[in-house]
Amino acid sequence: MIAVTSRSFSRHPALRRELLERYEEVRFNDEGRSLRGDELVDFLQECEKAIVALEPIDDALLERLPNLRVISKVGVGLDTIDVAAVERRGIRLAWSPGTNSRSVTELALALMISALRHLPWASNELRRGVWSQPKGALLSGKTVGIVGYGHAGRDLASLLRPFECRILAADVRPVDEPELELVPLDDLLAAADVISLHVTLDESTRGLLDRRRLELMKPGAVLVNTARGGLVDEETLAELLREGHLGAAAFDVFALEPPGNSELFAIPNFLGTPHIGGSTEEAILAMGRAAIDGLDA
């Protein structure tokens, strides 16, 4: 039996058809529920293989699923999975980095331009009948800092080059691109007009942009996060936005999802989207097909 907890996979007709061509017994998340705890255990009971998305997979859950032998991940982040527990129990974990990079980086680019041109605020004003014409700024010619120069970071750099941006990058790994300015994170934060986050979330990156680092950012700078919630001190971010130290912020991900009554949403120069970085037809197909291959490959 194969279980598919991913909601986007479960409601996609092509992915359903392709999986059913390989396996006769498949349990899809047809109710579209966000599965957690006992409900997730019940859904995965008696299944040997599972296609998962953002569901939390920890050691306590795996203890209750003795039949599970393969976990194939939709998407690129592993922060919801206790990888050590998976390895310890001899469960095979499959994931394919880079499958949704273009989907994420196009959103990051859209958020940069939207924040620089005050598009959400201008649209809301127009809806209220106010003809306000706010003065924005160009992305062209700006210094853009990319934090995390993996699949998504490299792809974003390629999209930015026609804008003639100066591109800075910070990464814990060496980068073999002679023309790239690889700098320490603190230097990047102090120099960039726009900063875009593209790092994974783990214990080394949780709270990466704390108060000290957020205060390093130049006055009027824009912060974009399409990577993972938990990388940024959201309370300090809200404070710096209200005070006018930062020009704007645009986030697709949050420490708590859904974020509930976050104070960020009361700030005019904050733009939030509901974790839609990978929510394009092309990315869903690519991630879903990689997850199908991961069941056996």
C-alpha positions in Angstrom: 0.0 0.0 0.0 1.2 3.5 -0.9 0.0 6.5 1.0 0.1 10.1 -0.3 -0.3 12.7 2.4 0.5 15.6 0.0 -2.6 17.6 -0.8 -1.3 19.2 -4.0 -0.2 15.7 -5.3 -3.5 14.1 -4.2 -5.7 16.6 -6.2 -3.5 16.5 -9.3 -5.1 14.2 -11.9 -1.9 13.6 -13.9 0.1 12.7 -10.8 -2.7 10.4 -9.6 -2.9 8.7 -12.9 0.9 8.2 -13.2 1.2 6.8 -9.6 -1.8 4.4 -10.2 -0.1 3.1 -13.4 2.7 1.9 -11.1 0.8 0.8 -8.0 -2.7 -0.6 -7.7 -3.2 0.2 -4.0 -2.9 3.9 -3.2 -4.4 5.9 -0.5 -4.7 9.6 -1.4 -5.4 12.5 0.9 -8.7 13.2 -0.8 -10.1 15.3 2.0 -7.3 17.7 1.7 -6.5 17.6 5.4 -3.4 18.9 7.0 -2.4 15.7 8.7 -0.7 15.7 12.1 -0.2 13.4 15.1 -2.8 10.6 15.5 -4.5 11.5 12.2 -1.2 11.1 10.3 -0.5 7.8 12.0 -4.0 6.5 11.1 -3.5 7.6 7.5 -0.1 5.9 7.2 -1.0 2.7 9.0 -0.2 -0.5 7.1 1.6 1.4 4.3 5.1 0.4 3.3 5.8 3.5 1.2 4.6 7.1 1.6 4.8 10.3 -0.4 4.8 13.2 2.1 5.0 17.0 1.9 5.2 19.2 4.9 3.8 16.7 7.5 6.0 16.4 10.6 7.8 13.0 10.6 9.5 12.4 13.9 10.8 9.4 15.9 7.7 9.1 18.0 5.5 8.9 14.9 7.8 6.4 13.2 7.7 4.2 16.3 4.0 3.7 15.6 4.5 2.9 11.9 6.5 -0.4 11.9 5.6 -1.2 8.3 6.9 2.0 6.8 10.0 1.3 4.7 10.2 4.2 2.2 9.5 7.9 2.5 9.5 10.0 -0.7 9.5 13.8 -0.2 7.5 16.2 -2.3 9.6 19.4 -2.4 13.1 20.2 -1.3 13.1 20.9 2.4 13.8 18.2 5.0 13.2 20.4 8.1 9.9 18.6 8.9 11.6 15.2 8.9 13.8 13.7 11.6 16.4 12.4 9.2 18.5 10.8 12.0 15.4 8.8 13.2 14.7 7.7 9.6 18.2 6.5 9.1 18.3 4.8 12.5 15.2 2.8 11.7 16.5 1.7 8.2 13.8 3.6 6.4 14.9 4.9 3.0 14.3 8.6 2.4 14.1 10.0 -1.1 14.1 13.7 -2.1 15.1 15.7 -5.1 16.7 19.1 -4.6 16.1 21.8 -7.2 12.8 20.5 -8.5 10.9 23.7 -7.7 13.7 26.3 -7.9 12.4 28.3 -10.8 8.9 28.4 -9.3 10.4 29.8 -6.1 12.8 32.2 -7.7 10.2 33.7 -10.0 8.1 34.4 -6.9 11.1 35.9 -5.1 11.6 38.2 -8.1 7.9 39.2 -8.1 8.0 39.9 -4.4 11.1 42.1 -4.8 9.5 44.3 -7.5 6.2 44.4 -5.6 7.9 45.6 -2.4 10.1 48.1 -4.2 7.1 49.6 -6.1 4.6 49.4 -3.1 2.2 47.4 -5.2 0.1 45.8 -2.4 -0.3 49.1 -0.7 -1.1 51.0 -3.9 -3.7 48.3 -4.9 -5.4 48.5 -1.5 -5.5 52.3 -1.7 -7.1 52.2 -5.1 -9.7 49.7 -3.9 -10.6 52.2 -1.2 -11.1 54.9 -3.9 -7.8 56.7 -3.1 -5.7 57.7 -6.1 -2.4 57.8 -4.4 0.6 57.1 -6.9 3.4 56.3 -4.4 7.0 56.8 -5.5 8.8 53.5 -5.7 12.3 52.3 -6.7 13.7 50.2 -9.5 15.2 46.8 -9.0 17.5 47.6 -11.9 21.0 48.5 -10.7 20.4 47.6 -7.1 22.8 45.5 -5.0 21.0 42.2 -4.3 22.2 39.9 -1.6 21.4 36.2 -2.0 21.7 34.2 1.3 22.2 30.6 0.4 23.7 29.9 -3.1 22.3 26.5 -3.9 19.9 25.6 -6.6 17.4 28.4 -5.9 20.1 31.0 -5.2 21.9 30.3 -8.4 18.7 30.4 -10.4 17.7 33.7 -8.8 21.1 35.2 -9.8 20.5 34.2 -13.4 17.1 36.0 -13.3 18.6 39.1 -11.8 21.4 39.5 -14.4 19.3 41.2 -17.0 18.4 43.8 -14.4 22.1 44.7 -14.2 22.1 44.2 -10.4 25.3 43.8 -8.4 24.9 40.4 -6.9 26.4 39.4 -3.5 26.1 35.9 -2.1 26.7 34.3 1.3 27.1 30.6 1.7 28.8 28.2 4.1 30.1 26.2 1.1 32.7 27.4 -1.5 31.2 28.7 -4.8 33.1 28.1 -8.0 31.9 31.2 -9.9 34.8 33.7 -10.4 32.5 36.6 -11.3 30.4 36.2 -8.2 31.0 38.3 -5.1 31.0 35.8 -2.3 31.1 37.7 1.0 30.5 37.0 4.7 26.8 37.2 5.7 27.2 40.3 7.9 28.9 42.1 5.1 26.1 41.2 2.7 23.5 42.4 5.1 25.2 45.8 5.5 25.7 46.3 1.7 22.6 45.0 0.0 19.6 47.0 -1.1 17.5 43.8 -1.4 18.2 40.6 0.4 16.7 37.2 -0.6 16.9 34.1 1.6 17.4 30.7 0.1 18.8 28.5 2.9 17.4 25.4 4.5 16.1 25.4 8.0 18.0 23.4 10.6 19.6 24.1 13.9 22.5 26.0 12.3 20.1 28.4 10.5 17.2 28.8 12.8 17.0 32.4 13.8 19.7 33.2 11.3 18.5 36.8 11.0 18.2 37.7 14.6 18.0 41.3 16.0 21.7 41.9 15.6 21.8 40.9 12.0 18.5 42.6 11.1 19.9 45.8 12.5 22.9 45.4 10.2 20.7 45.9 7.2 21.0 49.3 5.5 18.2 51.8 6.1 15.4 51.3 3.5 16.5 47.8 2.5 14.0 45.1 1.4 14.0 41.6 2.9 12.5 38.7 0.9 12.0 35.2 2.3 10.8 32.4 0.1 12.9 29.7 1.9 11.6 28.7 5.3 9.9 30.3 8.3 12.0 30.3 11.4 15.0 31.9 9.6 14.0 35.4 10.7 13.1 37.0 14.1 9.7 38.1 13.0 9.0 40.2 16.1 12.1 42.3 15.5 11.4 42.5 11.8 8.0 44.0 12.6 9.6 46.5 14.9 12.2 47.6 12.3 9.5 47.9 9.7 7.3 50.1 11.9 10.2 52.3 12.8 11.1 52.8 9.2 14.6 51.3 9.5 13.7 48.7 6.8 11.9 49.8 3.6 9.8 46.7 3.2 9.7 42.9 3.7 7.9 40.2 1.6 7.5 36.7 3.0 6.1 33.5 1.6 7.0 31.5 4.7 6.5 32.0 8.4 7.7 30.5 11.7 4.1 29.4 12.3 1.9 28.4 9.4 -0.7 29.6 9.0 0.7 32.6 10.8 -2.6 33.6 12.5 -2.8 37.2 13.8 0.8 38.1 13.1 1.5 41.8 13.8 3.4 41.8 10.4 0.1 41.9 8.5 -0.9 45.2 10.1 2.2 46.9 8.7 1.6 48.6 5.3 5.1 47.8 3.9 4.9 44.1 4.6 3.7 41.7 1.9 2.8 38.1 2.8 1.8 35.2 0.6 0.6 31.8 1.9 3.7 29.5 1.2 3.0 29.4 -2.6 6.6 29.3 -3.8 6.2 25.8 -5.2 2.6 26.2 -6.1 2.8 26.4 -9.9 1.6 23.7 -12.3 5.1 23.1 -13.6 6.7 22.8 -10.1 3.9 20.5 -8.8 4.4 18.2 -11.7 8.2 18.2 -11.4 8.1 17.6 -7.6 5.4 15.0 -7.8 7.1 13.0 -10.6 10.4 13.1 -8.6 8.5 11.8 -5.6 7.0 8.9 -7.6 10.5 8.0 -8.9 11.8 8.2 -5.3 9.5 5.3 -4.2 11.8 2.9 -6.2 14.8 4.7 -7.7 
